[in-house]
Amino acid sequence: MIMKTVTEFPCKVKEIEHIMIPLSDGIRLAARIWMPEDTMENPVPAILEYIPYRKRDFTAYRDSLNHPYFAGHGYASIRVDMRGSGESEGILADEYLEIELVDGMEVLRWIADQPWCDGNIGMMGISWGGFNGLQIAAHGPKELKAVVTVCSSDDRYSDDVHYMGGCLLGDNLSWASTMFAFNSCPPDPELAGDSWRDLWFQRLEGSGLWLETWLRHQRRDPYWRHGSIAEDYTDINCPVMAVSGWADGYSNTVFRMLENLLVPRKGLIGPWSHRYPHMGVPGPAIGFLQECIRWWDHWLKNKDTGIMDEPMLRVWMQDSMPPTTSYSYRRGRWVAEDEWPSAKIEELWYPIERTGLAMPGEIVTEEAIPLQSPLTVGLFAGKWCSYSATPDLPHDQREEDGGALIFESEPLTRQLELMGTPLLNIDFVSNKPVAMVAVRLSDVALDGKATRVTYGLLNLTHRNSHEEPENLEPGKRYQAQVKLNGVAQVFPRGHKIRISISTSYWPIAWPSPEPVMLKIFTGETRVMLPVRQPRKSDAELREFDPPEAAEPVKRIPLETGRHNWLVERDLANDKSTLKVIKDDGIQLYSDINMEIENRSYEWYSSVNDDFSSIRGETWWARGFRRGDWHTRITTRTVLTSDPEYFYIDAELDAFEGNTRVYSQNWNMKVERDFM
């Protein structure tokens, strides 16, 4: 659906392009503000988005869609760069540090003290901004009256970019490299003035290598508990709207927060990737900004918009579709639940037998089935979290299933609809002390094509606890439970349900230290599917408005980029490599007369069955040019391992024109901790 551009609003909008917000320690944060023209006479509520992604350039397009829209509907909308980012002063040394949250609360107080604000403030953000909206709310600032959190997590260890089921995610390297590049970018001299170079070098010298920090915390320790509102949901005392998408990495958060928060709350999950829903891909996109206005009007203006009379949870029930790495639109329909967990969803347990999935309640014979997967299982798995840098969704699962155990149902005699979190109880023996499993649930069509519906990972040393992992005793029999990501999916009549289990899933997850053979026992190994019956009430749900937003800033392409995923199989050397290209080329931001370069390349490889050959490498380049001012940074990070250690090699270079003005290298090793 094409997003409508709105140019006329109920309120005329004025913009403060740049203002510095003073903090108590002397640091100043850069902000951009949109508000109705008459706010000095008629103060209004405020909406804060607080992130490190550079308001002047890298988020300028998205900001121009969202913030003037809110201002046009009677809000002061404030976009603040965190310390050490954009034109803000200071250093950004890690994500979600306590200083970040303290700064955020100071920003809230500053906003509330302004003559154009009536004292009521909401926080909205996607990803990082969704995280810190929840984290700041948990600190209880009186100024914060409501939150909209999009694509975020309540648990920084169990459901974020770093670890999943106690397994180290490949995206941990990818995300560390992204922030490595962000943290190395200079402020714009047009706003920062003569101090821009000093601020830049403070960042280059002080931001550090975050990958090392994250690798030194391989279990759920106090580092991850900090900022995880799941530690105590009662810390949140303001209303929360939680939003995500099935192609995003954070859909589980919506389910958990609806279940555990005690405040008024709403949940929304669409088919989207890691994007705001009015920009949602795969479609259908929705009028999300209109939904936000309904939310803000209710909680910040005390207007009855009807939003709290609607069901607690709305999700997009996805229809069956052939597998592909990029969908523009996912067929389906909206369904709703008045509460979550829903008593109307039935948990059906399917025993696993050698010949496939047995029916619930059926008694099956116990057998031990061996499994040792090749390292190449996972090359066609897509990305842990789709950022719409397609093609990044999972391909036909037949590419993967040759290296896995598969258990398949008979053709369905009627349509089956799932909604919730599938589980696998696995009964197994390992021949090594450290092992992992990856479990996939797929929809197998009449022609045999297999579309991955969801998946889950478990580091089997974490079977009892993420805080205190325990080695497996080779030859000893264990039971563990693997949680798959939540889903809403239709399995048509005649299709089959397939469960696939593998002992590797690279590069989604870093493999175990050495090859592992599991024996999986049928009988006690079984899968739970959350079954939801179709309801007439779903067809009566209020339709979402079409997507709309304010007029975007202009970006003129000067050099075309490209996005692609390439799988290379070097048969002579038995080497397999996944190459990920996200190259935006060079664009001119005409409103600030700035040329922006943004490129990243990633390589993930393995050789034969050599677990010490696993290698992840990333390279980033970002450049900024206006007239004679030209700066550019490049970063390179390589992560490898052997059975005892992870090894990090990283490089940072900064240039003015063609002259390299800063360079730093890192070489370090981190001991594996049950990983």
N, C-alpha and C positions, 0 to 999 in steps of 0.2 A: 504494500500500500504506500502510495506517495505521500510524504509528509507535507502538509499545507503550511506555507509561510504566512504568518500573521503580521501585518504592519500597523493595524489600527487596534488599540486596546481601550478598555474603560478608563485608564489613567494615562496621561501623557508622561513619558519617561525621560529622566535626565540621567546622565552618567558621570561619575567621578572616575576618570580613567586610571588614576594612580594616587594612593594615599598611604602614608606610613602609620602603622598602629604601634604606639610605644608599649613596651613591656617593662615589668618592674626591675629586670636585671639590666636594662639599658639597650637591649636588642629591639629592633623595630621590624615589624612584619609588613610586607607589601600587600595592599588590598585594592580591589576594583569593585565599585559599588554602582548599582543601578537602583533607582527609586522613583516614585511619583514626584512630579515637579512641585507639588504643594505640601511636601512633608513637613516643612518648617512650621506651617500653620496647622497641619493635620498629621501628627505623628502616626506611624504605621508599624505593624509587626515586621520582624526581620527574619530572613532565611540565610543561614551561613553554610557555605561549602568550603572546607578547610583541607587542602591537599598539597603535595609537593611537586605538582606536574607543570608549573610555569604558566601562569595566567596570561602572559603577554604573547606566547607563541603556541606551545604544544597543546594547551586546552582552550585556546582562544576561540576556535571554531565551535566546539561544544558549548562553551560558556555563552557565546553569542546567541545560541538557540534557547538556552534555559533561563538565564538570569534576567534579561529584559522582559521575558514573558511573565515571570513572577512579578516584576516591578509594574508591568502594565496592568496587573490585576490587584494592585494595592499593597505591595510589599517592598521593603528595602531588601535587595538581594545582594549578598556580599560574598565575593570570591577571594579567599586569603591564601597566599602561598606560605607554607610552613617555614620555620627558620631553616636557613641554609639552602633555600630553593628560590628560583625566580629572582626577583629583586629584593627578597627578604635578607636580612643580615643573619650572621651566625653560621653554624655548621650543623648539617643533618648527619648524625652518626649511626642511626639505625632506625628501624620502623617501630612506632608505638612506644617510644621511650616515655617515661613519666614526664620529662620536660615538655614533650609534645602536647600531652594532655593538660598540663598546667598552663602552657601558652594558650591552648584553646579556650580554657576557662577564663583567662584574662581577656581574650578577644571577645568572648560573650559579654563580660562586664563592660568592656569598652563600648560595644554596640549598644547595650542597654542604656548607657549614660549619654548617648548622643541625642540631641534635641529632636531628630527626625524619627526616633524609635519610641514606641509606646511601652517598651519593656518586655514584650512577648517575643520569644525567639524560637525558631525551629532549626534543626540541622538536617541537611540532606547531603548524600554523597554516594558515589558508586566506588566499590573496591576500597581503597585506602580511606576515602572519605566516608564510606559506609561503616568501616571498622571504627574510626575514631569518633563518629557520631554516637555509637553504642558505648564506647569506652568512656567518653566524656559524660554521657548520661549516667553511667554507673558511679561517677563521682558526685552526682546530685547537685549540679549548679542550679540555683533557683531561677535563673533567667531562661533555662532551657525547658520549653513546654511540650515539645513533641519532636519525633525523629522520623525521617524516611531513610532507611538503610537499604541500599541496592547492591547485590553481589558482594556480600560481606560474610564474616564468620563470627560466631560466638565462642569458638574454640580454636585458638591459634595453633595448637599442635595437631589436633585430630582432623581439622577441616580447613586447611590453608595450603598455600602453594609449596610448603616445605616438606611435610610428611603426610602420609595417608596410610592408615592402618599400621603405623609404626614403620612403614617403608619410606626410604628417602626418595622423593620425587625428582625426576629429571628437571621439572620446572623450578626446583630450588636453584639450580645453576642458571637457568634462563632468566629467572626473576632477579637474582643477584646481579646478573650482568646488565639487565635493564636499568637497575638503580645505580650501578657503577657508572653507567653513561650519564644518567640524569644528574647525579651528584657532581659530575665533573664539568657541567656546563656553566658558562659565565652569566652574570646579570647583564642586562641591556644598558650600555652607557647612557642612552637617551633618558633613562629613568634613574639609574644609579649614580650618574655623574662621574666625577673623577675618581671616585672610590671603587669603581667597578673592578679594576684589576686586582686590587688588594682583596676584595671580597672573593674574587675568582680563585686566587691562590690559597686563601684560607680553606676553601672547599677542596681544592686539589690535594692539599697537604693533610687535611684533617678528617675527611669523611670516612676513610678506611675501606677495608675490603669486607663487605658484609657476609660474603659466602663463608669465610672462615668462622665468623661468629655463629652462623646458623649450623655449621657442621660440628661445632663444639657442644651442641645441645641436641643429641640424637634421641633423647627420651623426653617424656613430658615432665620437665623440671620447672622450678620457679620462673625461669626465663620465659617459658611459654604460658604459664599460668597468669603471669602479668598481662593484662589487657584482654584476657578471656572472660567474658561476662558469664560464661557457663559455670565458673567457679561459684557464683552466687547470683542467681537471676533476680533475687529480691533487691539487689543494688539499683536496678532500673525502676524508677518511679514516675516516668512520663510515658505517654502513649507511643507505640512503635508500629510503623508500617514496614514490613520486611518483604523484599522483592528479589527475585532471581529468575533464572531461565534454565531449561533442561540442558542446553549446550554450555552452560556456565559451570564453574567448578564449585559453586556455593549454594546449590539448591537445598542441600540438607539443612542448612541453617534456618530456613523458613519453617520447616517442620518442627525443629527443636524449639525455636523461640515461641511458636504458637503453643506448644505443649507446656513450656516451662515458665514463660513470663506471667506475671500476675497483673500487669497493667492492661488497659484497653489496647488491642492489637489487631492488625490485619495482615494477611499473607497473600502474596500474588506470585505465581510462577507461570511464565509463558514458555514458548519454544525457543527463546532467545539465547544468544551467546552473552559474552561479558560486556553488555551495553545497556544504556538506558532504554526502557521499552518503547519509547516513541521513535527510537532509532533502531528498533529491534530487528536483528537478523539471526537466524531464519525468522521470516514473518509467520503470522501477521503481527506487525507493529500495532500499537494501540495509542490512544490519546492519553498518554501517561501524565503529561503536564497538567491536563484537565483534572485527572485523578488527584494529583498533588494539591491543586488549588482547592478541591473539595476537602481534602485532609487538613490543609492549613486553615481554611476558612472555619472548619469545625473547631479545631483546637487552639488557634491563635486569635480568631475573631469572634468565637462563640456563636457562629451561625449554624443553623440546622441544615446541613447539606444532604442528609439522608445516608451518608457513607457508613455510619455506625449501625444502621438498621440492616445492612446487607450482610451476607455470609462472611464468616471469619476468614475463610480461605477460598480463593479462586485459582484454578490451575487449568492449563491447556492439556486436554486429553489428546495425546498424539495418535493419529491414525497410522496404520502400517504403511511404510514407504520403502522402496528399494534402497539398498545401501549406496551412499555416495559421500564424497569428502566435502561437499558444499551444497547446502540447501538454501534456496532463496525463500522458500515457503514450506512450512510443515503443515500438512493437512490435519485437521482435528476439530475440536469443539471445546468451548469453555464448560467446566463443571465446577461445582462448589460444595463446600462442607460448612455447616453452621458451627462446628467445633472441631478441634484437632487435639489429640487423636479422635477419629470418628468411630463411633460404635457401629456404624453401618458398613464398615469394611471388614471383610472376613479374612482371617489368616489361614491359608491352606498349606499344609506340609506335604511335599511330594518326595517320597523315598527315592533314592538312587539305586539302580541295579545295573549289572553289567550291560544289559541291553538297552538301557535308557532311563527315562523318568517313569516311575510307577505312579499309579493313581493314589491320591490321599487315602490313607487307611489300609492300603495294600501291604501285606507281609512279603518281604523280599529275602532271598537267601544271602547270607553274608559271604562275601568274597573279597580278597585283597587284590587290587589292581595297581600295578606299578606305573609311575609317572616320572619322567625326567625330560624336561622341555629344552629345546635348543634356545640359545641366546637370541635368536632372530624373532621369537614370538614377541610381538609388540611393535614391529616396524610399521604396521598398518593400523595402529591403534589411535592415531590422531593425537591431539594435545589434551593434557589434563584439564585445561580450561580454554575453551575456544574464545579467542579475541576477535573473531571475524576476520582474521588474516588468513582467509581460506587459501588452499584447501586443508583445513586442520581438523576435520571430523573423521571418525573411524570409517575405514573402507570395508568392503565385503569381508565378513569374518571367516570365510573359507580360506582366505590367505593365511590366517592365523591358526586355524583349528587343527592343521596337520601336526602341530607341535603340542597339542593339548589333549586331555581326555575330554570327550564330549558325551553328554547324556541328553537324549532327545525324547520328547513325548511322542505319542502317536498323533496323527493329524487331529486337530481339535474338531469336535462334533458341533460345537457352537462357539460364538464369539466370546472371548475372554478379555476383560478389562482390568488392568492393574493400577493401583494408586497407593503409593507409600514406599516403604523401605524393604526390599527383599533381603532375606538372610540365607546363608548356607551354614549348616552345622556339619563340620567335617571331622571324620574319624580317621586317624592317620598314624603312620609310623614314618620317621625320617632316618636316613642313614648319616646325617650330618647334624652338628649342634645348632647351626644357624640356617634357616630356610624361610622362604616366602611362598605364598600362593596368590595367584590372580584368578578371580572368578568373574566370568562374563555371562550375562543373560542376553540371548539373541532371539530374534523373530525370524524363523525360517519360512520363506515363501514357497509356493507350489513349484517354482522353478529351481529351488535349492539355494537361492541367494539368501545370505544371512546378514541381517541388520542388527548391529549391537544396540541393545536397549539401555543397558546400564552395566556397571561393573563394580568390583570391590577388590581391595588389596588387604593382605594381612602378613606382617612379619611374625612368623610363628613363635619367635621368642617373646613376643608381646601378647601371647594368647590370653594371659591372665591380667596383664597390667602394662600400660604404656610408661608408668613411672618406674617399675621394677621388673625389667625383662629377665627372662631365665633361659639359659641354654636348653635345647632339647637333648635328651639322652638317646643316642642312636639305638634303634631297636625297640624303644619303649612306645607303647601305644598312648595316643593323646586324643582329646577332642577339643575343638575350638570353633568359634563362631565368626564368620566373615560377614560384615555388613556391606551390602551393595548401596550405591547411591540411590536416593529416592527417585521415583519415576511415576509418570501417568501414561499408560500405553495400551493401545488396542491390539490384540492378537486375533486376526480374523479366523473364521471357520475354515478348516482345511489347512491352516498353517501349523507349524510345530514350535514348541518351546524348546530352546537348547540352552543347556548349562555347559560351559567350557571351563576347565580348570587347568592352569599351567603353573610351573615352578619358576617362570621368569616372565617379565612383561616390560622389556627394555625398548625405548627409553622413557616410557611413562614412569617406571620405577627403577632405581639402581639395583642390579642383581645381588644375590647373596655372595659371600666371599668365594665360594667354590661350587662346582656342580653338585646338585642335590637330587637324590631319588626318594620320592615319597611312595608309600603304599597306602592307597585310599581304600577303606573298607566300606563296601555297600551295606545297606541295612540301617546303620545309625547315621550315615551320611545322608542328609536330606535338605531340601530347599524349601523355604517358606515364600509364598507369593501372596501379596495383599490384594485380594479380589474385591472390586467395587462393581455392584450391579448398576446398569444405566437407570436413570430416573427421569420422569417427565419434567420434574422441576428444573432440570438443567436447561431445558429449552425456554424456560420463562425468565432466565437471568437477564438483568439489564445489560444492554449492549454497551460496550465501550465506545466512546467517541473516536472518530478517525484521528490519527496522529497529527499534531500541529506544533509549531514552535515559532520563535521570533526569527527575524531575518539574519542569516549567517554572515560572518565576515567573509571577504573574498580571498580565495587562495588560487593563485595562477600557477599551473605546473610549468616549470622551466626545464626539468629533466624528468622523463618518465621513469618510474620505478617498476618493481614487479614483486609479486608474492607467489611463492610456490613451495611445494614439498617434493623432494626428489629422493627416491630410493635407488641406491647403486649396489649391485652385487658383483664384486670382483671375484670371479670364480677361480682364477689362477691362484689367488692368495687366500681364498675363502674369507674375504672381508666384506662385511655388510655395513653400509653407511646411510643414514638418513640426513639429508641436507634441508634445512629450513631457511627460506629466504623471505625476509620482510623488509623490502627496500622501497621507501616512499619517494626516492629520488630527491629532487630539489623543487621547492615551491616558494613562490613570492607571496608574502602576506602584504597586500597592497596598502592596508590602512596604516601600517607602521613602516612600510618600505623596507622590509627585511626578507632576505633570502634564507630559507631554512633547509638544511640537508639532514636526512634521517635514514640510516641504513643499519640493518642487523642481519647477520648470518650465523647459523648454528649448525654444528655437525655432531652426530651421535653415531659411534661405530663400535663394532666388535669383530673379533677374528675367531672363526671356527667355534670351538667350545671352550675357548681360553677366557676364563672369568677375570683374569688380570689384564686382558686386552681392552676392557671397557673404557671408553674415552668420550668425554663431552667437551666440545670447544665452542666458544662464542666469540664473535667480533662485532663491535659497534663503531659507528662513525656518526658524529653530529657536528654540524657546522652552521655558523651564523655570519651573514655578510650584509653590511649596509655601507655603501660608498667605499672609503678606504679602510673601514673597520672590518676585519675578517678573522674570526677565531674558529678553531676546529679541534675536536678531541677524538681520539680513537682509544678503544679498550679491547683487550683480548684476555680471555680467561680459559684455562684448560684444567679439567678435573679428571683424574685417573685414580686407580686404586690397585692394591694387592690384598691378599687375605687379612692383613693387619692394619693397613693405613689407607686413608684418602690423601691424595697429593694435589696441591693447588699451585698452579703457575699463572700469574696474572701480570698484565702490562697496562700502563696508562701513559699516554702521550698527549700533550696539549701544544697547539700551534697558534701563533699570530702570523697571519699570512703564510709564508712558506717556512718560517723559522720555528723550530721546536723550542718552546720556552719552559717546558716542564716534562719530566719523565720519571716514572717510578716503577719498580718491579717487585713482585712478591713471589717467594718460593717457600712453601711450608707443607707440613704434613699433619694430619689429624688422625688419631687412633680411632679405629672402628669400635663402636660400642653396641654389641649385639646387632650389628647392622649388616 
